[in-house]
Amino acid sequence: MRKLLILAVLMCGAVYAFAGPTEFTFLGWYGGDWQNGYPYYIQPSDNPASVIAVMCDDYVHGGEPGDQWEANITDLGSDNIMMTRFNTISGPNALYALLLYDEAGWILLQTPQTPSTQWLDMNEAVWTIFDSSATCGSDCRAWIASAQEAARMGFPGTDFNKVYIVTPTDQHDSDPHSIQEFLYIGEDPSGSGANNQTTPEPGTFVLMGSGLLVALRRKVWS
């Protein structure tokens, strides 16, 4: 039932064009807790009838239900990650930044055909790709290994034009209380649109937990 309800949200698609920075509202986490991983839910502030199911790729920054922010939208297939949060990487993950996004995007693109019981491991893998301090068990590491193998083969059959990155306009804000970055699967092959989902039925919002009703704990590390 959980899988069917989530997929129902993911599959209700309508293309919505973005021009320049777009204001979003953070709705909450599935099950009401950020540790549940993919999917989180955001909404374009000028289109309250739509909801986007997103994967967080940012282990450090936060976000609470009701937060609003402006973000730039990047089509990963453009290979231009100038406006993204991790376009410059330092430390142990100092690899080619576009490759890291491609690995994360490849993992996200596997979610529609992967049981939802694995989605948390997949999200943890994406967190770890960009931050080696993130929690990552054996299943998480297996997903990273699969993404790296796909990279070695040149990501055969992967359409990165379907992966969009939602980055706060203050992309390198070091404040952990600021909003995180997200990835989602879009449907516009031209790279000019985004896959917005129609608003879930009330029962689906109930499944998101109390995050839509009360201010929940923010994801913050010192």
C-alpha positions, 0 to 999 in steps of 0.5 A: 500500500505504501508503495502504491500511494507514493507511486500514485503521487510520482506518476501524476505528472504535468509539465510546468515551465520555470523561468528564472528563480522560482519560489517554493514551499517545503511541505514535508517528509514522507512519514513525517521524519527526514530520516525516512528519506525519499520522497520529500515534498515541495510545491511551487508557491505560484501553483498551489495545485501541484506537488513535487516529490523530490530526493534530498541530496544535501545532508547538512542543510535543513528545512521545515514544513512551511519554509519558503525559498527561491531556487534555480532549476538545473536540467542535469542533461544540460551538463551545466551545474554552475547554479548547483550547490555542489558544483565545487567539491573539496575534501575526500569527495574532491571528484569531478562534480558533474560526475557526482551529480550524474551518479546521484541522478542515475540512482534517482532514475532507478526509483520508479522500477525499484521497490520503495523499501529500498528508497531510503538506501538509495537516498542515503547513497545520494547523501553519501555521494556528496558527503562522506559523513552521511549514514551509509550501510551495506545496501547504501554502499551497494547502490553507490557501487552500482552508480559507479559501475554505471558511470564506468560504462558511460551511463548507458540508456540514461536520460539525464534530461529527466533529472532536475536540480532545485538549488537555493539561489544562495547556493553556497550558504553555509548556514545549516538552518538554510534550505537544502538542495533537491533532485526530482524526475521531470518529464520535459525532454527540452529541459525547460520544464518540471514534472509537477504532481497534482496535489495528493488526496487528503489520505496521502497527506496524512501518510506524510505524518505530522510534518504538515501540521506542526513544526518538526525537528530540523535536520541540523548538525553542528 
